[in-house]
Amino acid sequence: MTGLLTLYTAITIPAYLYQLGLKLPTVPNKAIYGLWIGLESLLLLAMELWAVYVLINMVYGIQSR
C-alpha cells in the first residue's frame, strides 16, 4: 500500500508543478508566484524523498539512530 501511494505521489507532484509552471506567464505578480512555486517545489521534493526513505526503511528495515 505504501509503495502504491509513493508511486502515485511521484507521478502527481511533478504533474502538479508542471501545471503551476504553465500558469506563470498569465499571473499578474510573476515574482511572488515564482517564489511560491519554488518554495512549494522544494517542500514537495522533501516530502517525496521522505516517503522514499520511509518505504526503504519499511522494506529493508534500515534504522536511523
Secondary structure by P-SEA (a helix, b strand, c coil): caaaaaaaaacaaaaaaaaaaaaccccccaaaaaaaaaaaaaaaaaaaaaaaaaaaaaacccccc
